[in-house]
Amino acid sequence: VQLQACGGGLVQAGGSLRLSCAVSGSIFIFDSMGWYRQAPGKQRELVATIRSGGTTNYADSVKGRFTISKDNVQKSVYLQMTSLKSEDTAVYYCNRRWGQRDDWGHGTQVTVSS
């Protein structure tokens, strides 16, 4: 299975970005899919997850600003990010968990300029 993340870029504070994660090489089945991020010098942290049934979970730091969603037909998961802050600057990674599997995609850089 491959997870292909895209949509990162450079944006001014207060702006928006939409990240996409496309799953290939497998049917679109999972226990949860999520977005994690890692800023320079920091550990990777949870941003948001979505379960196969649609239940979502967010880090406190992004609640009310970020929205995770999925499209079963497109086999994709999205992260709509609004009201971006400089502290959102990080490499964002897509993750899939299914049973014992824990799959990661390559990251996509998000840089928020203040």
Buried (B, 14 or more C-beta within 10 A) or exposed (E): BEBBBBBBEEBEBEBEBBBBBBBEEBEBEBEBBBBBBBBEEEEBEBBBBBBBEEEBBBBEBBEEBBBBBBEEEEBBBBBBBBEBBEEBBBBBBBBBBBEEEEBEBEBBEBBBEE
